[in-house]
Amino acid sequence: MSPDSQLAELLSKETVEAASALMEELEGGRLRCLACGHRCRLSKSRAGVCRVRFLQNGELRVPYGYVHALALDPIEKKPFYHVLPGETALSFGMLGCDLHCGYCQNWISSQTLRDENAVASFQECTPRQIVDAARGAHSRVVISTYNEPLITAEWAAAVFDEAKEEGMLTGFVSNGNATPQVLDYLRPRLDLYKVDLKSFRDANYRELGGTLKAVLNTLENLKARGFWVEVVTLLVPQFNDSENEIREMARFLAELDRDLPWHLTAFHPDYRMNDRASTSLELLDRAYQLARTEGLRYVYLGNLGSTRDDRESTFCPSCGSTLISRRGFSVLKNSLGTAGGNESSCSGCGQAIPGVWNWPAIEGSQAGGFALH
């Protein structure tokens, strides 16, 4: 038995039946999975595009009860720049993805069961253990990341239900290939949502295994449902870096919400895309200016490899004051003034700055640091 087939057999046991909200019965004993935009039709013992949601004895079985990765990360690394600056987020991930991006930096976990070289390990655990690990680290935020969290939505929901009981914020780091049904299922227990907008060309999305329309619909649905949303675009030379495409992405986002933070990040050769150079600082700067010209108020550059505080910091759109100074994932200064609720204001002119800036501390956090017990 090959390593990937052994892993598939092991993972098939780490499952539960899918949430009823995330499946639809079809004729002939088939089921439609509604966890991601593929809406896979499954019959007999077939698995979906993600390879980790599959039909067995008439039940849709879905991942549950394990983690592949568990870590404490700066919330700026997700990246969420308008959420609790300087906070440490308890980040957990499972295995699998519904896309197959050739430049994926997490391909060992995301391409499990699709790529024979992506053989990853996992650790059994409970939702309570993950939340206790967050409490032990005095973290107010729990985030599903590293692989595509939509395809493990039931597990994330179980973790987030426990986290909500403790008063924690919860988040997804996702490719945005969602359905309205999965967003409705997640909304009561999910606060923050980072979406990768990978291109503004459907042909590019189909090369990665998705569609542009599904992601644009997700962004609209997220805003309509009241999630806090931030968007990331990895600028890949010869893929999505034309001036026209950058303008079109910026224009769509600005029309959706000009206060929506847009993170433009640098590509470096990885996985199966080693045929081009890393993104230049000149391209990032040009994209930044285009985004600002199209009306976006909060644009950030990432993966710079050099110090550019003026492209990583948050400025007041009214008076231009530096409100949050950043270098990489570090917050150097936070001079926001309180404006009540979840908003804060410019300490200079009083302009309200959208974001999730205030959240209660976790009372009675366990001592002893971060670990699964």
Secondary structure as GFF3:
##gff-version 3
##sequence-region A 1 373
A	DSSP	alpha_helix	3	13	.	.	.	ID=ss1
A	DSSP	beta_strand	15	17	.	.	.	ID=ss2
A	DSSP	three_ten_helix	20	22	.	.	.	ID=ss3
A	DSSP	beta_strand	23	25	.	.	.	ID=ss4
A	DSSP	three_ten_helix	27	29	.	.	.	ID=ss5
A	DSSP	beta_strand	31	33	.	.	.	ID=ss6
A	DSSP	beta_strand	41	42	.	.	.	ID=ss7
A	DSSP	beta_strand	54	56	.	.	.	ID=ss8
A	DSSP	beta_strand	59	63	.	.	.	ID=ss9
A	DSSP	beta_strand	66	67	.	.	.	ID=ss10
A	DSSP	beta_strand	69	74	.	.	.	ID=ss11
A	DSSP	three_ten_helix	75	77	.	.	.	ID=ss12
A	DSSP	beta_strand	88	93	.	.	.	ID=ss13
A	DSSP	alpha_helix	107	110	.	.	.	ID=ss14
A	DSSP	beta_strand	123	124	.	.	.	ID=ss15
A	DSSP	alpha_helix	127	136	.	.	.	ID=ss16
A	DSSP	beta_strand	141	144	.	.	.	ID=ss17
A	DSSP	three_ten_helix	149	152	.	.	.	ID=ss18
A	DSSP	alpha_helix	153	165	.	.	.	ID=ss19
A	DSSP	beta_strand	169	174	.	.	.	ID=ss20
A	DSSP	alpha_helix	180	186	.	.	.	ID=ss21
A	DSSP	three_ten_helix	187	189	.	.	.	ID=ss22
A	DSSP	beta_strand	192	196	.	.	.	ID=ss23
A	DSSP	alpha_helix	202	208	.	.	.	ID=ss24
A	DSSP	alpha_helix	212	225	.	.	.	ID=ss25
A	DSSP	beta_strand	228	235	.	.	.	ID=ss26
A	DSSP	alpha_helix	243	256	.	.	.	ID=ss27
A	DSSP	beta_strand	262	266	.	.	.	ID=ss28
A	DSSP	alpha_helix	281	293	.	.	.	ID=ss29
A	DSSP	beta_strand	299	302	.	.	.	ID=ss30
A	DSSP	alpha_helix	309	312	.	.	.	ID=ss31
A	DSSP	beta_strand	314	315	.	.	.	ID=ss32
A	DSSP	beta_strand	322	327	.	.	.	ID=ss33
A	DSSP	beta_strand	330	334	.	.	.	ID=ss34
A	DSSP	beta_strand	337	338	.	.	.	ID=ss35
A	DSSP	beta_strand	344	345	.	.	.	ID=ss36
A	DSSP	beta_strand	352	353	.	.	.	ID=ss37
###
